[in-house]
Amino acid sequence: MNSNIPYSILELATVAKGETPKESFRKALNLAQKAEEAGYHRFWLAEHHNMKSIASSATSVLIGHIAGGTQKIRVGSGGVMLPNHSPLIVAEQFGTLGNLYPNRIDLGLGRAPGTDQTTAHAIRSDRMQSVYRFPDEVNQIQQYFAKNNEGARVRATVAEGVDVPLYILGSSTDSAHVAAKNGLPYAFASHFAPAQLMEALNIYYNEFQPSEQLQEPYTIACVNVIAADTNEEAEKVSTSLIKMMLGVMTNNIDYMQPPTEMTADLKELAMNPAFQRMLKYAFIGDKEHVKNKTEEFLKATQVNELMVVSHIYDHSDRIKSYLMFADIMKELESVNV
């Protein structure tokens, strides 16, 4: 297992039952501040639309809010769904962020819509053409950030020469080819799409071509973590995640629900094959259990960095889980040095 593995957070600004998006933004900033103190490497924000339970829709705006309220933690997009946007506008937005918060902004790019197809069409009616042009549009953004773009007819002057590293996000093998060909870091969404993780990593490693940004492959994998003092407490906290995933699978998305006792029905639901496939990398339990699962995952994947998402209703429980996970990563680092 690699030693000294950075650990990071993927945040969705989840809106819990009984609260407003404004409250979720306040909690997201508080989490980022706690994460910075606990040694987390980066704090990425996802892009989702038309979901009342997720408030991270204006991703670049929220990144500015988080970066402005922290000091050193890297802040970025996990990711910007590029087919929803003009590459020029993305470059201008993140060039602006890179100027405001030097050496702290990451630009993660994905090609999924981050929503349902009807909403995706409302965002950009020609987005499917952009999906097919994804590799070319990644190259466009790279050119907008290039120092030598002065002679171009179309420029993002606020981005030229600004240090905002690009990352390719994916939940299938398609994105692995793009990341490898462009010599960019690769982040895989194994927290909800674990099936092709190993195959995608193999493609990326085998096809990787060094670039100006990156000389050697760099991989990030995302996992679900719910850590608590006891396995029983973690299981109870996880009932909010089970209900949330049920809403996603049945297209009946609701606000994040408070936890309940783990009933027989919920346990049966959690053991459903579809749930098991989607949440293969959900580490739920006390510190020792989560530590063992994390170590197994890192040894199996050999990724360079681990990103964590924790869908937890109560903010104090969520902070506690993330702080416990930071302790776990520090313990694993000390063992593997």
C-alpha positions in Angstrom: 0.0 0.0 0.0 1.2 3.5 -0.8 2.3 5.4 2.2 1.3 9.0 3.0 -2.0 8.9 1.0 -3.8 12.2 0.9 -7.5 12.0 2.0 -10.1 14.4 0.7 -13.9 15.1 0.8 -16.6 15.1 -1.8 -19.4 17.5 -0.7 -22.9 17.8 -2.2 -24.3 20.4 0.1 -27.1 17.9 1.0 -30.3 19.5 2.3 -31.7 17.7 5.3 -35.4 17.6 6.1 -36.5 20.8 7.8 -33.6 22.9 6.6 -32.9 25.3 3.7 -30.2 25.4 1.0 -28.7 28.4 2.9 -28.3 26.2 6.0 -26.6 23.5 3.9 -24.1 26.1 2.6 -23.3 27.2 6.2 -22.7 23.5 7.2 -20.6 22.9 4.1 -18.3 25.7 5.0 -18.1 24.6 8.6 -17.2 21.1 7.4 -14.5 22.5 5.2 -13.0 24.4 8.0 -13.0 21.3 10.3 -11.6 19.2 7.4 -8.8 21.8 6.9 -7.8 21.5 10.6 -7.9 17.7 10.4 -5.5 17.5 7.5 -7.8 16.8 4.6 -6.1 17.6 1.3 -9.0 18.9 -0.8 -12.7 19.7 -0.6 -14.5 19.1 -3.9 -18.1 20.1 -4.7 -20.3 18.1 -7.0 -22.7 19.5 -9.7 -26.3 18.3 -9.5 -29.6 19.9 -10.8 -33.3 19.6 -10.0 -32.8 17.7 -6.8 -34.3 19.3 -3.7 -32.0 17.3 -1.5 -28.8 18.6 -3.1 -27.9 22.3 -3.2 -24.5 22.1 -5.1 -25.9 23.2 -8.4 -24.0 26.5 -9.0 -20.7 24.7 -8.4 -18.2 27.5 -9.1 -20.1 29.9 -6.9 -20.1 27.5 -4.0 -16.3 26.8 -4.5 -15.7 30.5 -4.1 -17.7 30.5 -0.9 -15.7 27.6 0.6 -12.3 28.8 -0.6 -13.1 32.3 0.9 -13.8 30.8 4.3 -10.7 28.6 4.5 -7.0 29.1 4.3 -5.1 26.3 2.7 -7.2 23.3 1.8 -7.6 22.8 -2.0 -11.1 23.5 -3.2 -12.5 22.3 -6.5 -15.2 20.7 -8.6 -16.0 17.0 -8.3 -17.0 17.9 -10.9 -18.1 20.4 -13.4 -20.3 18.5 -15.9 -18.7 19.9 -19.0 -21.5 19.1 -21.5 -23.7 21.4 -19.4 -21.4 24.4 -20.0 -19.4 26.3 -22.5 -15.7 25.6 -22.2 -15.0 29.3 -22.4 -17.2 30.1 -19.5 -15.8 27.3 -17.4 -12.3 28.6 -18.1 -13.3 32.1 -17.2 -15.0 31.0 -14.0 -12.1 28.9 -12.8 -9.5 31.3 -14.0 -11.2 33.9 -11.8 -11.2 31.5 -8.9 -7.5 30.7 -9.5 -6.6 34.3 -9.4 -8.6 34.9 -6.2 -7.3 31.8 -4.4 -3.8 31.0 -5.9 -2.6 27.4 -5.9 -5.8 26.2 -4.2 -8.4 25.6 -7.0 -8.9 22.3 -8.8 -11.1 21.8 -12.0 -12.6 18.3 -12.1 -14.4 17.6 -15.4 -17.1 15.0 -16.0 -19.5 14.4 -18.8 -22.6 13.0 -17.1 -25.5 15.4 -16.8 -25.8 15.4 -13.0 -29.5 15.2 -13.3 -32.4 13.6 -15.3 -32.6 13.8 -19.1 -35.5 16.3 -19.1 -33.5 18.7 -16.9 -30.4 18.1 -18.9 -32.2 19.2 -22.0 -33.4 22.3 -20.2 -29.8 23.1 -19.2 -28.5 22.8 -22.7 -30.6 21.5 -25.6 -27.5 20.5 -27.6 -25.7 18.8 -24.7 -25.5 15.4 -26.4 -23.4 16.9 -29.2 -21.1 18.2 -26.4 -21.0 14.8 -24.8 -19.4 13.4 -28.0 -17.0 16.3 -28.1 -16.0 15.9 -24.5 -12.3 15.1 -25.3 -12.1 18.1 -27.6 -13.7 20.4 -25.1 -11.2 19.3 -22.4 -8.5 20.3 -24.9 -10.2 23.6 -25.4 -10.1 24.4 -21.7 -6.5 23.4 -21.5 -5.7 25.8 -24.3 -7.6 28.6 -22.6 -5.4 28.1 -19.5 -2.2 28.0 -21.6 0.4 30.7 -21.2 0.9 30.9 -25.0 -2.8 31.6 -25.9 -2.3 35.3 -26.6 -2.6 34.9 -30.4 -5.9 33.1 -30.3 -9.0 34.8 -31.6 -11.0 33.7 -28.6 -9.3 34.0 -25.2 -10.1 33.5 -21.6 -7.6 36.1 -20.5 -8.4 35.7 -16.8 -7.3 32.1 -17.1 -4.1 32.3 -19.2 -1.1 31.0 -17.2 -3.2 30.5 -14.0 -2.4 27.4 -12.1 -5.7 25.4 -12.0 -5.0 21.7 -12.5 -7.5 19.7 -14.5 -8.8 16.3 -13.4 -11.0 13.9 -15.4 -13.9 12.3 -13.5 -15.6 9.1 -14.4 -17.9 6.3 -13.4 -17.2 4.0 -16.4 -14.2 3.1 -18.5 -14.8 5.7 -21.2 -13.3 8.5 -19.1 -10.2 6.4 -18.3 -9.1 6.7 -22.0 -9.6 10.4 -22.0 -7.6 11.0 -18.8 -4.8 8.7 -19.9 -4.5 10.2 -23.4 -4.4 13.8 -22.0 -2.0 12.9 -19.2 -4.4 14.1 -16.5 -5.2 12.9 -13.0 -8.1 10.5 -12.9 -10.9 10.4 -10.2 -13.3 7.5 -10.2 -16.8 7.6 -8.7 -16.6 4.2 -6.9 -18.8 5.5 -4.2 -21.9 4.9 -6.4 -20.5 3.1 -9.5 -18.0 0.5 -8.3 -18.5 -2.1 -10.9 -15.9 -0.8 -13.4 -13.4 0.7 -11.0 -10.6 -1.9 -11.4 -11.0 -2.1 -15.2 -11.0 1.7 -15.5 -7.8 2.0 -13.4 -6.1 -0.6 -15.5 -7.0 1.2 -18.7 -5.7 4.5 -17.3 -2.4 3.0 -16.1 -1.8 1.1 -19.3 -2.6 4.0 -21.7 -1.2 6.9 -19.6 0.8 9.4 -21.6 2.9 12.0 -19.7 1.9 15.6 -20.1 3.1 19.0 -19.0 0.7 18.8 -16.0 1.5 15.2 -15.0 4.5 13.0 -15.6 3.2 9.8 -13.9 -0.4 8.5 -13.4 -2.3 9.8 -10.5 -5.6 8.2 -9.3 -8.3 9.2 -6.9 -11.1 6.9 -5.8 -14.2 7.9 -3.8 -15.9 5.8 -1.1 -18.8 6.2 1.3 -17.9 6.3 4.9 -20.1 6.4 8.0 -18.0 6.1 11.2 -19.3 6.2 14.7 -18.3 5.0 18.2 -20.1 1.6 17.7 -21.2 -0.5 14.8 -24.7 -0.3 16.1 -24.6 3.5 16.1 -23.1 3.6 12.6 -25.8 1.3 11.4 -28.5 3.5 12.7 -26.9 6.6 11.2 -26.7 4.8 7.9 -30.5 4.5 7.6 -30.5 8.0 6.2 -28.2 6.8 3.4 -30.4 3.8 2.7 -33.5 6.0 2.4 -31.6 8.4 0.2 -30.4 5.7 -2.2 -33.9 4.2 -2.4 -35.1 7.6 -3.5 -32.4 7.8 -6.2 -33.2 4.3 -7.5 -37.0 4.9 -7.6 -36.7 8.4 -8.9 -38.5 9.7 -5.8 -35.8 12.0 -4.4 -36.6 13.6 -1.1 -34.7 15.7 1.5 -32.2 13.8 3.6 -34.3 12.0 6.2 -33.4 11.7 9.9 -32.0 8.3 11.0 -34.3 5.6 12.5 -33.7 2.2 14.1 -32.6 -0.4 11.6 -35.8 -2.2 11.0 -36.2 -5.6 9.3 -37.5 -3.8 6.2 -34.6 -1.4 6.0 -32.1 -4.2 6.5 -33.7 -6.3 3.8 -33.5 -3.2 1.5 -29.9 -2.7 2.3 -29.2 -6.4 1.4 -30.9 -6.0 -2.0 -28.5 -6.9 -4.8 -29.0 -3.5 -6.5 -28.1 -1.8 -3.2 -25.1 -4.1 -2.6 -23.8 -3.4 -6.1 -24.1 0.4 -5.8 -22.8 0.6 -2.2 -20.0 -2.0 -2.5 -17.6 0.6 -1.2 -19.6 1.9 1.8 -17.6 1.5 4.9 -20.1 1.7 7.8 -19.1 0.9 11.4 -16.9 1.7 14.3 -13.4 3.0 13.9 -11.7 -0.4 13.7 -14.2 -1.7 11.1 -13.8 1.4 8.9 -10.1 1.2 9.3 -9.9 -2.4 8.1 -12.2 -1.8 5.2 -10.2 1.3 4.2 -6.9 -0.5 4.3 -8.3 -3.4 2.3 -9.5 -0.9 -0.4 -6.2 0.9 -0.6 -4.2 -2.3 -0.9 -6.6 -3.7 -3.6 -6.7 -0.5 -5.7 -3.3 1.1 -5.1 -4.8 4.5 -5.7 -2.8 7.6 -5.0 -5.6 9.4 -3.1 -8.8 8.6 -1.3 -11.9 10.8 -1.4 -14.7 10.3 1.0 -18.4 11.2 0.9 -20.6 10.8 4.0 -24.4 11.1 3.7 -25.3 11.8 7.3 -28.4 13.6 8.5 -27.0 15.2 11.7 -24.2 17.7 11.1 -22.4 16.9 14.4 -22.5 13.1 13.5 -21.1 14.0 10.1 -18.3 16.1 11.5 -17.5 13.2 14.0 -17.4 10.7 11.2 -15.0 12.8 9.1 -12.7 13.5 12.1 -12.6 9.7 12.9 -11.7 9.0 9.3 -8.9 11.6 9.4 -7.5 9.7 12.5 -7.8 6.4 10.6 -5.8 7.8 7.7 -3.1 9.2 10.0 -2.9 5.8 11.8 -2.5 4.0 8.4 0.1 6.4 7.3 2.2 5.8 10.5 2.0 2.1 10.0 3.1 2.2 6.4 5.9 4.7 6.6 
